[in-house]
Amino acid sequence: DCTGNKIVKNLPKVVDAEPFGSMVLVEHLTAQEILGTSLEVGDSTQVGSPQSYVLKLGPKVPEDAGIKAGDRVLLQGTYVPVPDYGESERERGLVEMHNIKAILIEN
């Protein structure tokens, strides 16, 4: 425009994320959920390795990998944050299969 400002086109809202390749989309549990308490727990509370629920598997994750959507897993390493698209209050991220170190068994 004539004021020197750039006009930015509005982009569509993100409504979902599909993992690519061997990536796995997970939803991280909060420290409060991991500790199983109704008490407020600060975000900086250390509770060991991160735990997450598997939401989706990328198309290159082998069917016999032993993991499926809904599994609770123990993670190691880094992840790629996924934009918040409003379905959950938990943080979501993409991890490589090799960053999943265990499937946790729930009762």
Summary of the structure (lengths in Angstrom):
residues: 107
radius of gyration: 17.4
end to end distance: 61.0
largest distance: 64.2
contacts: 219
relative contact order: 0.27
helix: 10%
strand: 27%
